[in-house]
Amino acid sequence: MIQPSHARPIAICLFSRRGKILVAQGEDRAKQEKFFRPIGGGIEFGEYAVETIARETREELDVAVRDVRYLFTLENIFTYQGALGHEIVLVCDGAFADDTLYARDVLYGREAVETFEAYWKTLDELRRDTHPLYPAGLLERLGDL
């Protein structure tokens, strides 16, 4: 567990197909809130963000990636499961090595002991959805690209 006095560096990837990005559905039980978030996770010491994307995608979805590149950085201060968090988020773009994954409407993954589903959503769908896209500010920044 990260000490609350430190910002945590993370990397996320905007896998895309036909105008949609892949977002995993998560839940904050303390807030009773479901949300969406791109695939990714914590950057380990000595690891570049593109390496984090490869590792996290392998760990969460059991798939390989290619062509990962850095896009921009966001800062995110939030509350999750009742605890304050602070992240420095390196946002990347990338592709799956296995092109057949783009034909699936839902991808199934695992984060620690919990399973999740990931969906392809347009930015308009994410804007209209009652479930927010995290990290905060990502949706607005993607509208600028």
N, C-alpha and C positions, 0 to 999 in steps of 0.2 A: 504494500500500500504506500502510495506517495504521501509524504508529509504535507499537510495543508499549507505550509509556509513556502513551498516550492512550486514553480510552474513546471508542467510536464510537457516535454516535446513529443508530438505525435505526427504521423504522416497518414494522409488519407488519399484514396485514388478515385478519380472520376471515370470509371469504366463507362463507355457510352456505346449505344447502338441506335441508329435511326432517330436522332434527336432526343433520346432518353438517356438518363444516367442510372446506374445500379445503386440502389440504396437498401441497406439492411433495416429491418424493423426491430426496434428495441422498446424497452419499457422501463420507466422509472416508477417503481412500486410506491415509493414515498409520496410522489406527486399524483399517483394514479394517472400517469400520462404515457401514451404510446408516442413514439417518434421515429423518424428516419435518420439514417446516418450513412455516409459512404463507407466502404470497406477500408480498414486500416487499423492502426494502433500505435502503441508506444515505441519510440525510437530508443533502441538499446545503445549504451555507451559504445563508441567506436563504430557505429553503424550509420551509413548514409540513408537519407529518406527513401531513395529508390530501393535500397536493400530492405528497408522496413516494409515497404509495399510488397515486395516479393515474399518475404517471410510471413507477414500477416495474412496474405492471400492464400499462401500454402497452408498455414495453420487453420484459418477460418473456413476456407472453401475447398481445400485440398486440390488446388489448381496452380499452374505456373503462369507467369506473366511475361510480357515483352514490351519493349518500347516505352518504358516508364520515364517520364520527364517532369521536372518541377514546373509549377505554374505560378503560385503566389503563396503568401503566408497570411494567416488570420490569428488574432489573439482571442481567446475564448475564456471568459470567467463565468462560472455556472454553478448550479447546485444539482447533484445527482445522488439519488438514494439518501437524501438528507445531509450530504456532506458537500462542503464548498470545494470547488475544483478550479484550476487555472491551467490552461493549455496554450502552447504555442503550436499552431497547426500548419504544417507544410502540406499544401494541396498539390497533388500531382495528377497527371493524366497518364493513362496506360491502356494496354490491351491484354486480353487473355491469349495465351499461347495456343489454346484449343478453341478454334473458331466455332465449334458446335455449341459452345456455351451460349452464344448469342441467339440461338434459336429457342432457348428455354425461356419461358415467361417468368419462372420462379427458380431461384437457386437456393439451395439449403446449406446452411453452415453451422459452425459450432464455435462458441466463444467460451473458453474455460469449460464448465460443465453444462452450460445451457445451449440449446439449439436456437437458430433463428432462420427466418426467411428473408430473401433479398428480392426486390422487384425492380423492374425497369419503369421509370417515371419521367415524364416530361417536366420541364420547369413549371409550366402552367398547371399541371396536375399537382405538383408540390405546393404551389402558391394557394391552390383552392382546397387542399387537403386540411382536415382539422388537426392532423398530426404534424408537428413542426419538423423542419429539417435542421439538424445540428451538424456542425457547430453553428452557433448564432452568427449571422452575417454572411454565411455561405451562399444562400439563395440570392441575396441581393448582389453579391459579387459575381455570381455566375450570369446574372442578367446583363452585366457589363461586358461580358466576353463575346 
